Every structure is written in C-alpha cells, then in structure tokens.
Amino acid sequence: MKADHTDHDDWEAWKDEATRHALAQVEAGLVISAEAMKAWAASLGTDNLLPLLQPGQ
C-alpha cells in the first residue's frame, strides 16, 4: 500500500512559498528593525504608546 504524503507535500510547498515571499520582502526593504520593535513593545501600556510599526519605515 502506498503511503499518502499529500499533507506533507502540501506543508513543504507552503513552507517553500512562505520562504520565497519573506525573502522578497527583505530584498524590497519591507522589514522592521529589532530596535524599532523593542521601542514599540516597551511603549505598550504607557501614556506614550508608539504607533503601530509599518515595514519599510
């Protein structure tokens, strides 16, 4: 009996596409720096909440 690898194959195809998409975003400069993310996270729950970060800013 042949094993059904459809779920595994679908998962691998999804991972490949997600990786390609992420790399294209990085190449286009659509990233958020770790420093900006840390500053935004630190502002949560304060009176000086920073605006939601946008990639590429």
Secondary structure, 3 states (H helix, E strand, C coil): CCCCCHHHHHHHHHHHHHHHHHHHHHHCCCCCCHHHHHHHHHHCCCCCCCCCCCCCC
